[in-house]
Amino acid sequence: MTISANHTAQDQDRTAAVEDALTEAVTKFGITAEDYMLPARHQIEMVDPDGRLKSRAEQGAEPGHEYPVPGDDELLAAYEHLVVGRRVNDQNSALVRQGRMAVYPSSHGQEACQVAAALCLSKSDWMFPTYRDAVAVMTRGVDPVQVMTIFRGDWHSGYDPLQHNVGIQCTPLTTQLLHGVGVAHAAKLRGEDTVVLAMCGDGATSEGDFHEALNFAAVFHLPVIFFVQNNKYAISVPLAHQSVAPSLAHKAVGYGMAGERVDGNDVVALLAVLDRAVKLAREGSGPLLVEANTYRMQAHTNADDDTRYRESSEVAEWRAKDPVNRMRAYLTDRGLLDDDGEVRIREHAEAVASQLREGLSEDVPVEPQELFRHVFARQTPQLKEQSALLADELARDAAAQNSADQEAGK
């Protein structure tokens, strides 16, 4: 293969630009490149499980990894989304048991990650979620019933990605990271001020697509935040059987990007870390990897028996770190949340749950020809033939039913 001189020059220019951007980011914090890319020695945690704001010395902060406490309005809004998210998780689990949803991968216990992921982005930014990130999609502003449509077994997601800048909730592991990188690359080529947040779980970091997405984003210096919700299990496979790295955030340095790890049940710390990550990406510092240590309190889905691979004592240990209770205690102690505020938020959560019950109980009209309508932009001869066969069969069934009705009416 022959590489043209022009192509080589472009590669050299791109490499120099990446190095300049890294130098600028490092200079800004007054630390070495290694200290910028490596996560802080201890995970960032600002509010402990009892709702107490930790001292600066206890928060895990160090030079280049220091975070201010988010503003009161942002924290109150986050708490309301936490309560709504928890109610939605529990409501959807009930709807599955009632047969009104085919499946639901609950994020009960991970709501802080969900809420912070959505709130850190501006309207023009993009989010690429996984199948477990329904609460994040909702928090982004998508109608709750539209978000849950996919879990009824419908052929489509229920919402328009372009309307909300939210990708379709992705079931195949890790493919959404590649989609996010593609959007970020296109935005950069167009000169758009867009940051992409691509979400995944710890299991996704074992996939080849994870490597490809991170490597491409780093080489092309794209404004992407890879947000890993480490909930300790890839279905039934514990993290220890997936990676022996010091943390998943440590994988960042291997790609030449900055990494950070944060308490995934502390929405205060999550907002602080993700807000700064978005700011750095928007300013041209390149991609970042944020690992949130959290826990999936319920089974992987309703088809999973989690008692076969984890102990109840482990679940109880994490229940004491509940993100909703932690945030409620913190806001109440600071005088930002009173009984009236709590009642208002609870009523809002119940209204959303009621909306879901009603919306997911409605019969959805079925149009079989839709099976062929959205496969290709231009229908293939084979699909046209199949569509015609189905149309003929449906017409014969309708005629037979009409004849039977007339016969019965005689």
HURA-V923200 format. One record per residue. RES is the residue in three letters. SS is DSSP state (@ for helix, = for strand, . for the rest). D_CENTER is the distance of its C-alpha to the mean C-alpha in whole Angstrom. Layout:
# HURA-V923200
res=RES ss=SS d_center=D_CENTER
res=RES ss=SS d_center=D_CENTER
This chain:
# HURA-V923200
res=MET ss=. d_center=40
res=THR ss=. d_center=42
res=ILE ss=. d_center=40
res=SER ss=. d_center=41
res=ALA ss=@ d_center=42
res=ASN ss=@ d_center=40
res=HIS ss=@ d_center=37
res=THR ss=@ d_center=37
res=ALA ss=@ d_center=38
res=GLN ss=@ d_center=34
res=ASP ss=@ d_center=33
res=GLN ss=@ d_center=35
res=ASP ss=@ d_center=34
res=ARG ss=@ d_center=30
res=THR ss=@ d_center=30
res=ALA ss=@ d_center=33
res=ALA ss=@ d_center=30
res=VAL ss=@ d_center=27
res=GLU ss=@ d_center=30
res=ASP ss=@ d_center=31
res=ALA ss=@ d_center=27
res=LEU ss=@ d_center=27
res=THR ss=@ d_center=30
res=GLU ss=@ d_center=29
res=ALA ss=@ d_center=26
res=VAL ss=@ d_center=28
res=THR ss=@ d_center=31
res=LYS ss=@ d_center=29
res=PHE ss=@ d_center=29
res=GLY ss=. d_center=32
res=ILE ss=. d_center=31
res=THR ss=. d_center=31
res=ALA ss=@ d_center=29
res=GLU ss=@ d_center=28
res=ASP ss=@ d_center=27
res=TYR ss=@ d_center=25
res=MET ss=@ d_center=23
res=LEU ss=. d_center=23
res=PRO ss=. d_center=21
res=ALA ss=. d_center=23
res=ARG ss=. d_center=25
res=HIS ss=. d_center=24
res=GLN ss=. d_center=20
res=ILE ss== d_center=20
res=GLU ss=. d_center=20
res=MET ss=. d_center=22
res=VAL ss== d_center=22
res=ASP ss=. d_center=24
res=PRO ss=. d_center=23
res=ASP ss=. d_center=26
res=GLY ss=. d_center=25
res=ARG ss=. d_center=27
res=LEU ss== d_center=26
res=LYS ss=. d_center=27
res=SER ss=. d_center=30
res=ARG ss=@ d_center=29
res=ALA ss=@ d_center=30
res=GLU ss=@ d_center=28
res=GLN ss=. d_center=25
res=GLY ss=. d_center=25
res=ALA ss=. d_center=25
res=GLU ss== d_center=27
res=PRO ss=. d_center=29
res=GLY ss=. d_center=26
res=HIS ss== d_center=23
res=GLU ss=. d_center=24
res=TYR ss=. d_center=22
res=PRO ss=. d_center=24
res=VAL ss=. d_center=23
res=PRO ss=. d_center=21
res=GLY ss=. d_center=23
res=ASP ss=@ d_center=24
res=ASP ss=@ d_center=23
res=GLU ss=@ d_center=19
res=LEU ss=@ d_center=19
res=LEU ss=@ d_center=21
res=ALA ss=@ d_center=18
res=ALA ss=@ d_center=16
res=TYR ss=@ d_center=18
res=GLU ss=@ d_center=18
res=HIS ss=@ d_center=15
res=LEU ss=@ d_center=15
res=VAL ss=@ d_center=18
res=VAL ss=@ d_center=17
res=GLY ss=@ d_center=13
res=ARG ss=@ d_center=16
res=ARG ss=@ d_center=18
res=VAL ss=@ d_center=16
res=ASN ss=@ d_center=15
res=ASP ss=@ d_center=18
res=GLN ss=@ d_center=20
res=ASN ss=@ d_center=18
res=SER ss=@ d_center=19
res=ALA ss=@ d_center=22
res=LEU ss=@ d_center=22
res=VAL ss=@ d_center=22
res=ARG ss=@ d_center=25
res=GLN ss=. d_center=27
res=GLY ss=. d_center=26
res=ARG ss=. d_center=24
res=MET ss=. d_center=21
res=ALA ss=. d_center=21
res=VAL ss=. d_center=18
res=TYR ss=. d_center=15
res=PRO ss=. d_center=13
res=SER ss=. d_center=13
res=SER ss=. d_center=10
res=HIS ss=. d_center=14
res=GLY ss=. d_center=14
res=GLN ss=. d_center=11
res=GLU ss=@ d_center=11
res=ALA ss=@ d_center=11
res=CYS ss=@ d_center=8
res=GLN ss=@ d_center=6
res=VAL ss=@ d_center=9
res=ALA ss=@ d_center=10
res=ALA ss=@ d_center=7
res=ALA ss=@ d_center=8
res=LEU ss=@ d_center=12
res=CYS ss=. d_center=12
res=LEU ss=. d_center=12
res=SER ss=. d_center=15
res=LYS ss=. d_center=16
res=SER ss=. d_center=17
res=ASP ss=. d_center=13
res=TRP ss== d_center=11
res=MET ss== d_center=7
res=PHE ss== d_center=6
res=PRO ss=. d_center=4
res=THR ss== d_center=6
res=TYR ss=. d_center=8
res=ARG ss=. d_center=7
res=ASP ss=. d_center=5
res=ALA ss=@ d_center=8
res=VAL ss=@ d_center=9
res=ALA ss=@ d_center=6
res=VAL ss=@ d_center=8
res=MET ss=@ d_center=11
res=THR ss=@ d_center=11
res=ARG ss=. d_center=10
res=GLY ss=. d_center=14
res=VAL ss=. d_center=14
res=ASP ss=. d_center=16
res=PRO ss=@ d_center=15
res=VAL ss=@ d_center=18
res=GLN ss=@ d_center=16
res=VAL ss=@ d_center=13
res=MET ss=@ d_center=15
res=THR ss=@ d_center=17
res=ILE ss=@ d_center=16
res=PHE ss=@ d_center=16
res=ARG ss=@ d_center=20
res=GLY ss=. d_center=20
res=ASP ss=. d_center=21
res=TRP ss=. d_center=21
res=HIS ss=. d_center=19
res=SER ss=. d_center=15
res=GLY ss=. d_center=17
res=TYR ss=. d_center=16
res=ASP ss=. d_center=17
res=PRO ss=@ d_center=14
res=LEU ss=@ d_center=17
res=GLN ss=@ d_center=17
res=HIS ss=@ d_center=14
res=ASN ss=. d_center=13
res=VAL ss== d_center=10
res=GLY ss=. d_center=10
res=ILE ss=. d_center=11
res=GLN ss=. d_center=8
res=CYS ss== d_center=10
res=THR ss=. d_center=12
res=PRO ss=. d_center=14
res=LEU ss=. d_center=12
res=THR ss=. d_center=11
res=THR ss=@ d_center=13
res=GLN ss=@ d_center=10
res=LEU ss=@ d_center=10
res=LEU ss=@ d_center=14
res=HIS ss=@ d_center=13
res=GLY ss=@ d_center=11
res=VAL ss=@ d_center=14
res=GLY ss=@ d_center=17
res=VAL ss=@ d_center=16
res=ALA ss=@ d_center=16
res=HIS ss=@ d_center=19
res=ALA ss=@ d_center=21
res=ALA ss=@ d_center=20
res=LYS ss=@ d_center=22
res=LEU ss=@ d_center=25
res=ARG ss=@ d_center=25
res=GLY ss=. d_center=25
res=GLU ss=. d_center=22
res=ASP ss=. d_center=21
res=THR ss=. d_center=17
res=VAL ss=. d_center=14
res=VAL ss== d_center=11
res=LEU ss== d_center=8
res=ALA ss== d_center=7
res=MET ss== d_center=4
res=CYS ss== d_center=6
res=GLY ss== d_center=9
res=ASP ss=@ d_center=12
res=GLY ss=@ d_center=14
res=ALA ss=@ d_center=12
res=THR ss=@ d_center=14
res=SER ss=@ d_center=17
res=GLU ss=. d_center=17
res=GLY ss=@ d_center=19
res=ASP ss=@ d_center=16
res=PHE ss=@ d_center=15
res=HIS ss=@ d_center=18
res=GLU ss=@ d_center=19
res=ALA ss=@ d_center=16
res=LEU ss=@ d_center=16
res=ASN ss=@ d_center=20
res=PHE ss=@ d_center=20
res=ALA ss=@ d_center=18
res=ALA ss=@ d_center=20
res=VAL ss=@ d_center=24
res=PHE ss=. d_center=23
res=HIS ss=. d_center=22
res=LEU ss=. d_center=19
res=PRO ss=. d_center=16
res=VAL ss== d_center=13
res=ILE ss== d_center=11
res=PHE ss== d_center=10
res=PHE ss== d_center=7
res=VAL ss== d_center=9
res=GLN ss== d_center=8
res=ASN ss== d_center=12
res=ASN ss=. d_center=13
res=LYS ss=. d_center=16
res=TYR ss== d_center=16
res=ALA ss== d_center=16
res=ILE ss=. d_center=17
res=SER ss=. d_center=20
res=VAL ss== d_center=20
res=PRO ss== d_center=20
res=LEU ss=@ d_center=19
res=ALA ss=@ d_center=23
res=HIS ss=@ d_center=23
res=GLN ss=. d_center=21
res=SER ss=. d_center=21
res=VAL ss=. d_center=24
res=ALA ss=. d_center=23
res=PRO ss=. d_center=23
res=SER ss=. d_center=20
res=LEU ss=@ d_center=17
res=ALA ss=@ d_center=17
res=HIS ss=@ d_center=20
res=LYS ss=@ d_center=19
res=ALA ss=@ d_center=19
res=VAL ss=@ d_center=22
res=GLY ss=@ d_center=23
res=TYR ss=@ d_center=22
res=GLY ss=. d_center=23
res=MET ss=. d_center=20
res=ALA ss== d_center=19
res=GLY ss== d_center=17
res=GLU ss== d_center=17
res=ARG ss== d_center=16
res=VAL ss== d_center=16
res=ASP ss== d_center=16
res=GLY ss=. d_center=13
res=ASN ss=. d_center=15
res=ASP ss=. d_center=16
res=VAL ss=@ d_center=15
res=VAL ss=@ d_center=18
res=ALA ss=@ d_center=17
res=LEU ss=@ d_center=13
res=LEU ss=@ d_center=14
res=ALA ss=@ d_center=17
res=VAL ss=@ d_center=15
res=LEU ss=@ d_center=13
res=ASP ss=@ d_center=15
res=ARG ss=@ d_center=18
res=ALA ss=@ d_center=15
res=VAL ss=@ d_center=15
res=LYS ss=@ d_center=18
res=LEU ss=@ d_center=19
res=ALA ss=@ d_center=18
res=ARG ss=@ d_center=19
res=GLU ss=. d_center=22
res=GLY ss=. d_center=22
res=SER ss=. d_center=22
res=GLY ss=. d_center=20
res=PRO ss=. d_center=16
res=LEU ss== d_center=15
res=LEU ss== d_center=13
res=VAL ss== d_center=12
res=GLU ss== d_center=12
res=ALA ss== d_center=12
res=ASN ss== d_center=14
res=THR ss=. d_center=13
res=TYR ss=. d_center=15
res=ARG ss=. d_center=14
res=MET ss=. d_center=17
res=GLN ss=. d_center=18
res=ALA ss=. d_center=18
res=HIS ss=. d_center=16
res=THR ss=. d_center=17
res=ASN ss=. d_center=20
res=ALA ss=. d_center=22
res=ASP ss=. d_center=21
res=ASP ss=. d_center=24
res=ASP ss=@ d_center=22
res=THR ss=@ d_center=26
res=ARG ss=@ d_center=27
res=TYR ss=. d_center=25
res=ARG ss=. d_center=24
res=GLU ss=. d_center=27
res=SER ss=@ d_center=27
res=SER ss=@ d_center=28
res=GLU ss=@ d_center=24
res=VAL ss=@ d_center=22
res=ALA ss=@ d_center=25
res=GLU ss=@ d_center=24
res=TRP ss=@ d_center=21
res=ARG ss=@ d_center=22
res=ALA ss=. d_center=24
res=LYS ss=. d_center=21
res=ASP ss=. d_center=19
res=PRO ss=@ d_center=17
res=VAL ss=@ d_center=18
res=ASN ss=@ d_center=22
res=ARG ss=@ d_center=21
res=MET ss=@ d_center=20
res=ARG ss=@ d_center=23
res=ALA ss=@ d_center=26
res=TYR ss=@ d_center=25
res=LEU ss=@ d_center=25
res=THR ss=@ d_center=28
res=ASP ss=@ d_center=30
res=ARG ss=. d_center=30
res=GLY ss=. d_center=31
res=LEU ss=. d_center=28
res=LEU ss=. d_center=27
res=ASP ss=. d_center=30
res=ASP ss=@ d_center=31
res=ASP ss=@ d_center=31
res=GLY ss=@ d_center=28
res=GLU ss=@ d_center=27
res=VAL ss=@ d_center=28
res=ARG ss=@ d_center=27
res=ILE ss=@ d_center=23
res=ARG ss=@ d_center=24
res=GLU ss=@ d_center=26
res=HIS ss=@ d_center=23
res=ALA ss=@ d_center=21
res=GLU ss=@ d_center=23
res=ALA ss=@ d_center=24
res=VAL ss=@ d_center=20
res=ALA ss=@ d_center=21
res=SER ss=@ d_center=24
res=GLN ss=@ d_center=23
res=LEU ss=@ d_center=21
res=ARG ss=@ d_center=24
res=GLU ss=@ d_center=26
res=GLY ss=@ d_center=23
res=LEU ss=. d_center=23
res=SER ss=. d_center=26
res=GLU ss=. d_center=28
res=ASP ss=. d_center=29
res=VAL ss=. d_center=27
res=PRO ss=. d_center=30
res=VAL ss=. d_center=30
res=GLU ss=. d_center=31
res=PRO ss=. d_center=32
res=GLN ss=. d_center=32
res=GLU ss=@ d_center=29
res=LEU ss=@ d_center=28
res=PHE ss=@ d_center=30
res=ARG ss=@ d_center=29
res=HIS ss=. d_center=26
res=VAL ss=. d_center=26
res=PHE ss=. d_center=28
res=ALA ss=. d_center=29
res=ARG ss=. d_center=32
res=GLN ss=. d_center=33
res=THR ss=. d_center=35
res=PRO ss=@ d_center=38
res=GLN ss=@ d_center=37
res=LEU ss=@ d_center=34
res=LYS ss=@ d_center=37
res=GLU ss=@ d_center=40
res=GLN ss=@ d_center=37
res=SER ss=@ d_center=36
res=ALA ss=@ d_center=40
res=LEU ss=@ d_center=41
res=LEU ss=@ d_center=38
res=ALA ss=@ d_center=40
res=ASP ss=@ d_center=43
res=GLU ss=@ d_center=42
res=LEU ss=@ d_center=41
res=ALA ss=@ d_center=44
res=ARG ss=@ d_center=46
res=ASP ss=@ d_center=44
res=ALA ss=@ d_center=45
res=ALA ss=@ d_center=48
res=ALA ss=@ d_center=49
res=GLN ss=@ d_center=47
res=ASN ss=@ d_center=49
res=SER ss=@ d_center=52
res=ALA ss=@ d_center=52
res=ASP ss=@ d_center=51
res=GLN ss=@ d_center=55
res=GLU ss=@ d_center=56
res=ALA ss=@ d_center=55
res=GLY ss=@ d_center=56
res=LYS ss=. d_center=60
